[in-house]
């Protein structure tokens, strides 16, 4: 039986991402919208400096919950 339940918390660790463009940002926005609609939360963590800069430049730091570590993201701290 396939479980189609949506997660209450989805944490995406971006530690290994060195670059993100509009396609990647759009995917993350779509993921957050989907999780929000199901009553869950999406947290991002471990953004490298170039990726964080892109989020800052596009004002997406205000749209996403961003955490320094994966543990913080899991706790929602």
TORKOL-4160 file (C-alpha; in steps of 0.2 Angstrom, whole numbers, padded with zeros to 4 digits, m for minus):
77
<pt num="1" X="0000" Y="0000" Z="0000"/>
<pt num="2" X="0007" Y="0017" Z="m0005"/>
<pt num="3" X="0007" Y="0030" Z="0009"/>
<pt num="4" X="0002" Y="0047" Z="0001"/>
<pt num="5" X="0003" Y="0057" Z="0017"/>
<pt num="6" X="0012" Y="0073" Z="0016"/>
<pt num="7" X="0026" Y="0076" Z="0029"/>
<pt num="8" X="0023" Y="0088" Z="0043"/>
<pt num="9" X="0041" Y="0094" Z="0042"/>
<pt num="10" X="0052" Y="0093" Z="0026"/>
<pt num="11" X="0070" Y="0098" Z="0029"/>
<pt num="12" X="0081" Y="0102" Z="0014"/>
<pt num="13" X="0099" Y="0102" Z="0017"/>
<pt num="14" X="0108" Y="0113" Z="0004"/>
<pt num="15" X="0126" Y="0110" Z="0011"/>
<pt num="16" X="0132" Y="0102" Z="m0006"/>
<pt num="17" X="0124" Y="0115" Z="m0017"/>
<pt num="18" X="0137" Y="0128" Z="m0024"/>
<pt num="19" X="0125" Y="0137" Z="m0036"/>
<pt num="20" X="0107" Y="0139" Z="m0037"/>
<pt num="21" X="0097" Y="0148" Z="m0052"/>
<pt num="22" X="0079" Y="0153" Z="m0055"/>
<pt num="23" X="0075" Y="0135" Z="m0059"/>
<pt num="24" X="0081" Y="0128" Z="m0042"/>
<pt num="25" X="0073" Y="0143" Z="m0033"/>
<pt num="26" X="0057" Y="0140" Z="m0042"/>
<pt num="27" X="0057" Y="0121" Z="m0037"/>
<pt num="28" X="0060" Y="0126" Z="m0019"/>
<pt num="29" X="0046" Y="0139" Z="m0019"/>
<pt num="30" X="0034" Y="0125" Z="m0027"/>
<pt num="31" X="0039" Y="0113" Z="m0014"/>
<pt num="32" X="0036" Y="0125" Z="0000"/>
<pt num="33" X="0019" Y="0129" Z="m0007"/>
<pt num="34" X="0014" Y="0111" Z="m0008"/>
<pt num="35" X="0020" Y="0107" Z="0009"/>
<pt num="36" X="0010" Y="0123" Z="0016"/>
<pt num="37" X="m0006" Y="0117" Z="0007"/>
<pt num="38" X="m0004" Y="0100" Z="0016"/>
<pt num="39" X="m0002" Y="0109" Z="0033"/>
<pt num="40" X="0016" Y="0105" Z="0035"/>
<pt num="41" X="0032" Y="0116" Z="0036"/>
<pt num="42" X="0048" Y="0116" Z="0024"/>
<pt num="43" X="0064" Y="0121" Z="0032"/>
<pt num="44" X="0080" Y="0124" Z="0023"/>
<pt num="45" X="0097" Y="0122" Z="0031"/>
<pt num="46" X="0116" Y="0123" Z="0028"/>
<pt num="47" X="0116" Y="0136" Z="0014"/>
<pt num="48" X="0133" Y="0139" Z="0008"/>
<pt num="49" X="0138" Y="0158" Z="0006"/>
<pt num="50" X="0135" Y="0159" Z="m0013"/>
<pt num="51" X="0118" Y="0151" Z="m0011"/>
<pt num="52" X="0113" Y="0162" Z="0004"/>
<pt num="53" X="0118" Y="0177" Z="m0006"/>
<pt num="54" X="0106" Y="0172" Z="m0020"/>
<pt num="55" X="0092" Y="0170" Z="m0007"/>
<pt num="56" X="0096" Y="0187" Z="0000"/>
<pt num="57" X="0096" Y="0195" Z="m0017"/>
<pt num="58" X="0079" Y="0188" Z="m0022"/>
<pt num="59" X="0071" Y="0191" Z="m0005"/>
<pt num="60" X="0068" Y="0173" Z="m0002"/>
<pt num="61" X="0076" Y="0173" Z="0015"/>
<pt num="62" X="0060" Y="0181" Z="0020"/>
<pt num="63" X="0049" Y="0167" Z="0012"/>
<pt num="64" X="0059" Y="0152" Z="0019"/>
<pt num="65" X="0063" Y="0146" Z="0036"/>
<pt num="66" X="0082" Y="0145" Z="0035"/>
<pt num="67" X="0093" Y="0137" Z="0048"/>
<pt num="68" X="0112" Y="0136" Z="0051"/>
<pt num="69" X="0112" Y="0117" Z="0055"/>
<pt num="70" X="0101" Y="0102" Z="0051"/>
<pt num="71" X="0098" Y="0099" Z="0069"/>
<pt num="72" X="0091" Y="0117" Z="0071"/>
<pt num="73" X="0080" Y="0114" Z="0056"/>
<pt num="74" X="0073" Y="0098" Z="0063"/>
<pt num="75" X="0070" Y="0106" Z="0080"/>
<pt num="76" X="0062" Y="0122" Z="0071"/>
<pt num="77" X="0073" Y="0132" Z="0082"/>
